Every structure is written in structure tokens, then in C-alpha cells.
């Protein structure tokens, strides 16, 4: 298995490139990461934002850690972005990703991504509104793919989410989006598939099955977020806790589908009140379990 870290575990804790790189490479022994926008906000003024972002990128380079991409975090996920009910909000969602692309380019990182967006409660129940807003969102991503190419990025990624008011949620939703974008964008748009999202049984029932996703959209999956879950909520627990995703299950899935290029990014979100000492020891213990598999 090819293991990496989404840096969500370290937000509000180890700030700055050298400090974060020491935790990732020195303490945890990982050489691949996905940078989170919770560390650097794309909306910060460009000069200060890019200087701070480059500091992280340089810290990782010096430590021999590859930053495979940047990705929206908790703060980014709060907003409706491309599927918001008002055109002003949708335009701001587009600007959000545009700024993130610029920040990612400043870091010399090849890929940026985020969830597609969420409908309002009213729009989610209105098929005509859903379709109109969806089509506008697709055009926005096509336009942003041109900007990404100009900035030197080689791909963009979308993360499906386990909410009926968002898109894509199901594997069929994701397939539609991939087909609508495929061949229309200047850089490929692919999927960042989260194990905890896919296994959310209250929404997907019997279709809460990662093998189903591989059968449906496997050719479009660029990487995975992995974490422990009980299938009842989007937990983002670590593998030191009991749940339905075991290291052996991840290994079996990897081997069964003959995966080689994708990365399993461990995406763990701790309560902010948790001590730094516990977070670090828990991350070490979880990585030991994953490596043993």
C-alpha cells in the first residue's frame, strides 16, 4: 500500500514548514502528504498567503517529503461553493478554487481539489433547479481547468460526499460528473474518494461498498482518503479505534484491484481540545498498524 498523510491531523498544532515536516518525516516517517487549506487560507492576501504556503512546500522538500496535492479542509467545506442557491455565492465558490489554484502553483504542487458543493435544502428537492445549477458548476470547473493549466498544475480533483444535498454523493453521481468533464477540461479532473464517505450506510444502504465504486468509477479515482468509521456518521477516526475499516481490509482492497499509482492519504481529524502529545502518539500507533498490514 502507498501511504501518505492529509495534514488535517496537524492543524492548530505544528505550524510552519520546518515544524510540520519534522513531524511528518522525522516523527512519523512519511514521505508523501496532501496539503490542507486549513493551514493556509486561499483567501488571505496573495503576497502573505503565497509566502507562507511556499514555506511549507520548502520545508517538505528539504525533508524529502513530496506534496502530491493541496485540498480544501474543514473551513473550505463549510460553504456551498459551486452549487449555492445565489449566483453571487457560486461566483465566490469559483473564486475560492481559483485562489487555491494560484496558491498551489506558488508551492509548485501539481494538483488542487475540493468537494464540488452543496445545494440549499429547497434546491436539493427541485430537479429543474438542481440541473440548472449543476450545469453552471460544470462550466465553472471547465473554465478553472484552463486557469489550472496556465498556472502549471497537471490535474484537479473532486471529493464525493455522503450527503444527499451535495453532488456527487453516489458512485453514479460521480460517474456522471466525470463523463461530463472528461475531454472538456484542459487538465484532467479526477476523484478523491473517501472510505468513510463511501461506507455511510444511512444514505447508501447496500451500495455503501468501495468495490462498487471501483466497478463504477475506478478509472477516474486519483487517490483515497482513509480513516476508521462505524458507517453511521462521517467519523474520521484513527485506526487505533474499533470500526469497520481495518488495515487488512485496506490491504485486501488494494491487492484485489491491483492498485499501483493511487495514494492512501490518512485523513484524521482530532478534536482541537486533544493534546499534541496524544495526537502524535496516536498517529504513530495507527501508522504502525497500517504498516504491519
C-alpha positions, 0 to 999 in steps of 0.5 A: 500500500502507498501511504501518505498523510492529509495534514488535517491531523496537524492543524492548530498544532505544528505550524510552519514548514520546518515544524510540520515536516519534522513531524511528518518525516522525522516523527512519523516517517512519511514521505508523501502528504496532501496539503490542507487549506486549513493551514493556509487560507486561499483567501488571505492576501496573495503576497502573505498567503503565497509566502507562507504556503511556499514555506511549507512546500520548502520545508517538505522538500528539504525533508524529502517529503513530496506534496502530491496535492493541496485540498480544501479542509474543514473551513473550505467545506463549510460553504456551498461553493459551486452549487449555492442557491445565489449566483453571487455565492457560486461566483465566490465558490469559483473564486475560492478554487481559483485562489487555491489554484494560484496558491498551489502553483506558488508551492509548485504542487501539481494538483488542487481539489475540493468537494464540488458543493452543496445545494440549499435544502429547497434546491436539493428537492427541485430537479429543474433547479438542481440541473440548472445549477449543476450545469453552471458548476460544470462550466465553472470547473471547465473554465478553472481547468484552463486557469489550472493549466496556465498556472502549471498544475497537471490535474484537479480533483473532486471529493464525493460526499455522503450527503444527499444535498451535495453532488456527487454523493453516489458512485453514479453521481460521480460517474456522471460528473466525470463523463461530463468533464472528461475531454472538456477540461484542459487538465484532467479532473479526477476523484478523491474518494473517501472510505468513510464517505463511501461506507455511510450506510444511512444514505447508501444502504447496500451500495455503501461498498468501495468495490462498487465504486471501483466497478463504477468509477475506478478509472477516474479515482486519483487517490483515497482518503482513509480513516476508521468509521462505524458507517453511521456518521462521517467519523474520521477516526484513527485506526487505533479505534474499533470500526469497520475499516481495518488495515487488512481490509485496506490491504485486501482492497488494494491487492484485489484491484491491483492498485499501483499509482493511487495514494492512501492519504490518512485523513484524521481529524482530532478534536482541537481540545486533544493534546499534541502529545496524544495526537502524535502518539496516536498517529504513530500507533495507527501508522504502525498498524497500517504498516504491519498490514 
